[in-house]
Amino acid sequence: MKTLLVTEQLRRKIPGGIGTYTRSILESLAKVQVDPSVDTGVDTGVDTGVDAGVDAGVDAGVDAGVEVELFASRNGEGGPDPLMGFGFPVRTSRLPHPLAQRAWDRGLDPPKLEPGELLHSFSMGGPRLKSKANRSIFTIYDTAWIEVPETFPKRGRAWHAGAFEHIRKSGSHVVTISERSLTSLVNEGIDPEQLTLIPPGSDHLSVADKGATEALLAELGVESAFILSVSTLEPRKNLKRLVEGFRRFRALNAEPIDLVVVGPKGWNDSEIDPTPDVHLAGLVPSSVLAGLLTKATSLVYVPIYEGFGLPVLEANVSCVPVVASDIPASEGCALIVDPLDPDSIAHGIERSIFDTRLRSELVTCGLLRASEMTWERSAVEHLNLWKKLADR
């Protein structure tokens, strides 16, 4: 059997959290593919050893009787296609991004599937198949456009609503990443039998680049301790209240400490401006983010709504105490604050810095939790799902 993975998010200039998820799954699938010691939990009934004449490399397909191929828009950047770096065959549309996405939204230019082949899109933006025998899978991370519509531009709300309605009516299978998102999707009309929960992993950050990290902090003018926040600059991430909470904390404490915000610009990103103690670092490489986490006093992540919240896991695996909204990633291993109350945020920041016992508890809990959440595990659960759906 074969699964065609739609990896269009990696064609975007800023792939974001979905890009991190997609890249991490692909890298882990490649490891599972070449490592026969990994137990996928799938009995393929096929001897994949040397005697079977099957190469354990890229051409062999993943060790579960599943072959993987990638699909995306045409590489419009020139030069080598970055999708080739994962070691899987790549099939492309005739159209470049974003023209391909516009065509897919209208049911045009879908890939031609081979008999028994599945099509799994790592977002709601994949091609829409017209075949009555539905072989589509979509990953939906949350229902934020429904839960907090005011944090989306009008055009964004309309696109999400249209894509979701297609998925719901088509009977496509849906993968989601948290119990909370699963419940929301059922409430919005997705058949529970068409839903599979596969949590993300935590082990995707690169090795910390200390030199580049120090250079960035010097460029920003960060000379003292700092707390870190990681998010796209957009209303749903609640950065305006985060900065207000930080200001109230600073007003009551003489300790010199700065706030460093890492993340790309989103829509309506003008709510906060850099100041001598609030620094906007922009988008940074994974190795620099890892370096910042090794130096941060705590991570403060207070979005209004989130389907999961990967920055929390990134802090957990980096042994950094977390102050966060009540989101799926923060359950049990973060100090929960009210994201709508700057005083609550300020108090959370204060405790995360000065409460030594709490800091130790949060770090220990977070590290244990992160150790159980690996991308290899997520990849294997994807393999099991594809095998199960193909057998149907």
N, C-alpha and C positions, 0 to 999 in steps of 0.2 A: 504494500500500500504506500501511497505518497500523500504528503500534506504540503500544500503550497502556502507559504507564509507571506502575508502582505506586510511589508516593512516600510511603508511609505513615510512614516514619521521620521525615519533616518534620512530622508531626502530634504527635510526642512532645514533652514539655516539654524534654527534653535529647536532641537528635538524635544527638549523639556523632559518632564518626568516620564512620559510615555516612551520617549526615546531611550531613557535609561533602562526602563523595563524591557523594551524590545531588545536592546543591545545585550543586556545581561542574560536574557533567555537564550539568545543565539549563541553567545559564548559558552554557556553551560551545555547547550545541546551538542555543540562541537566537542566538548570534553567527554560527555557521555558517549558520543559516537565513537571515539577512538579509544575509550577505556572499557574493555570488556569486564573489568572487575566491578563496575557500577551495576547494582541490582535495580533494574527498572520496574520490577514487580510484574512484568508482562511475560507470559509464557508464549513464545513465538512458535514453538514447535519446529524451529529451524536450527540446525547446527551451524553456528557462525564461526567455528574454529578454523584452524588452518586446513584441516582435512576437507572441509566443505569448499575450499577454494575461494573463500571470501576475504578480500582485503579489509583489514580493520580501519583503513583510512577513509577519506572523504567519499570515495566511490561506493563504499559498502552500505551507506545509509546508517541511520541511528540504530544502535543495538536494541531493537524491539520490533523488528520487522517493519520499521517506518522509515521511508526515505523523505528527506526534507529538501525543498527547493524554495528559493526566495522570489518574491514578485514585488515590483515597484515601478514607478514611472521611469522613463528613460533618463539616464545619467546626463544631465545638462551642463555639468561643470567642466567637462573635458578631462582628459587624463584618465587614470585608472578608476574603475568604479569601486568606491569604498565598501560596497556590499560584498564584493568578492573576497574581502579580507576575512570573512567568517568561515570560509572553506566549503560553502554550499553552492550548488549551481544557482545561477541567477537568471530569471526570465523577466523581461521588461515590456512595458507598454510601448506603443509607438509614440506616445505623447510625453512631454516633460512635465514635471511638477511646476505650477499647480493646474495646468490644463488637464492632466490625467484625472485629478480629483474632481474637477468640474464635470468631466465626462462620466465618471463613475456615479456621481450624484444623480445623473439622469438615466442610469441604467445602461450606459454605453461603454464600449471598449472593455468588456470583461475578459479575463484570460480564458483560453480554451482549456477545459479540464479533461484529463484523461479518465477513462472508466475507473470508478472507485476512488478518484482523487478528491481530497477535502481542500477547502479554501478557508484559511484562518487569518483574519485581519486583526492586528494588534491595536485597533481603534475602531470607532464607528464609521470611519471614512473609507473603508475598503470598497472594492467593486461589488455591485449588486447583481446577483445571478438571477436569470429569468427562468431557469429550469424548475419544473414542478417538484422534482426530487431534490429537496434542498440539501446542499452539501456545504453550507456556509457556517462559519463560526466567527463571532465577533467578541473582542474583549471590551467590556464596558467597565470603567474604573469607578464611576460614581454617577449620581443623578443630580449633580450640582446645578445644572440649568433649570431644574424643577424646584429643588430645595431652596436655592438662594438666587432667584432669577435676576435680582437687582445687581448682582455682581458680574453679569454678562452683558456685553453690548447687544442691542436688539438683533443684529444680524447673526451673532453667535447663538443666541437663544433659538432663533428660527432654524438654523442649520442643525443644531443638536436635536430639536424636536422632530424635524423631518427624517433625519437618519435613524432615530430611535423608533419612530413609527414604522419605517420600513422593516427594521429588524424584528419588531414585535409581530407584525402581520405576516412576515415571511416564515416564521417558525424557525428561524436560525438558532443554532445553539449559542449560548452566551457564557463566557468566562468572566468572572469578577474576582475581586481581590480581598474582600472583607465581608464578614457577616452582616455588617451594617448596610453595605452596598447591595448585598444579596436580598436583604429584606426590602430595601427600597425598590429594587427591580421587580420583585414579586408584587409589591403594592401598585406598581405602575403597569402591571398586566403581563409580565413575562411569566410563562408557565414554569413552575418550579422544576418540572421534569426536563426543561431545556436549559437549566442553569448548573454551572459547576464552579465551585469556589476553589481558587488556587492562589494562596497568599504569595507575596513577593519574597525575595531574599534580601539579605543585608550585606553580602560580601562582594560588592561591586566596585568599591573605591580602589583607586590605584595606590601604590606605595607613595607615602608623603614625600614631596619634593621640598625639603627644608629651605634650600637656597632660594627657590622661586617664591616660597611663602614669605620669607623674611624680606625679599625685595618688594613684594606687593604691600606688606604692612608698612615698610618705609615710604613707599610711594603714596600710600593713603595718609601717612602722618600718624599712624598708631604707635604710640610710644609707651603705653601702659597696658594693663590687662584689658581684655575685651570679652564681651559676650557676643555670640554669633547668631545670626538668623539666616536661613537659606530659603529663598522663594522667589518666584517671578514677581515683578513689581506690578501688581494689579489689585483691584479692590477686594477680591475674595481672600487674599492673603492677609488683609487687615493690618497693613504696615503702619498706617496712620495712628491707630490705637497702640500698636507696639511702641512706636516712638514716644507717644504721650506717656505711656507707662514707664518707659525708660527715663523720661524727663522727671517724672514724679519720684522715681527711685533716686536719681542723682540729687534732687533737691533735699532729700532727707539723709543722704549719706555723703561723707567727705571723701570716701575712697575714690581715687582716680580710676575710672573704668570707662571704656568706650563701647559703642555698638557698631558692629560690622555686619552689613547686610550683603549677602552674596546672591546674585541671581540676575537674569536678563530683564530688560524692559518688556512689559506687557502692555495691555490696553489701559488707558487712563492711568499712566504711571507717574503722574505729576503730584501725587498727594504728599510726598516727602522730598525734602531737599537735603543734601549733605551739609553738615555743620562741623565745627571743630571736634565734636565727640560722636557724631553719627556719620559713618562712612559707607558709601555705596560702592562696592567692589565690582559690580557687574558680574558677567558670566566668567567663571574661572575653570581651568582644567581640573579633572578629577584629582590629580596629584596635589594641586594647590588646595583644593577643598579638604583633602585628607590632612594636609599640613595645618590648615586653619583649625580643624577640629582637634588636632593634638595640642594646640596652644590655647584654645578657647576656655574660658572659665565655665561657661554653660551655653547650651543652645536654647534659644527662646523662639518658639514656633507656635503662633497663635492664629491660624486661619479661621475664618468664620465657618467654613465647611470644608471637609476633605474626605475623599473616598478611602484613603489610607494615611499617607504622610511619610514618604520615604526619608526626608531629612531626620525624622526621629530615629529610624533604624540606623542611619549613618552615624548619628551621635552615639547610639547604644553600642555599636560595634567599635567606636573610637573611645569608649570609656568617658563620655562627657555627660554630666547630669542634664536632664531635659525639663524645661518648663513649656507646657503645651496646652492647647485647647483640648476639649474632650473629643478626640478623633480616634479612629481605630488603632492607629500605630502607637498611641500614647497610653492605651489601657494597661494599667498595672505598673508601668515602669517610667512614669513621668509625673511631675508635679502639675496637677490640673488646675488651670485658672479660667476665669470667665473672659473670653476674648472680647466681650463688649464693654468691659469695665477696666479702664486704665489703672485704677487703684489695685485691682486684683492682679493685674500683670506686674505692677511695681512690687507688690508684696511677694509674688512668685520669684521675681528676679532677686530680691533681697535674700530670701530663704535659700535659693540655689547657690548663692555665693557664701553666705555666712553660717548656714546650718550644716556643720561638718557631718553629723550623723546622717542627715537626710541625703547629702551628697553621696555618701558612701552607699547607702541603700539603693539610690537611684542607679548608680553606676553598676553595682553588682547585679541588680535585677535586669537592667538593660543588656548587660553583656551576656547573661545566661539566655535571655530571650533571643538575642541576635544570633547566638551560636546555633539555635535550633532552626533558624529561618535562613536557608541557603538557596541560592539560585539553582544549584544542582537538583535540589528537591523539587523546586518549581518546574524545572525542565522535565524531570521524570513524570511528574503529575500531568504535564501536557502530553507526554508520550502515551500515558495510560488512557487519557481522554481520546486522543486520535484513534488509538487502536479500538477502543470500545465503540466509538461512533462508526468507524469503518466496518466493524463486525455486524452492525445493524443493517 
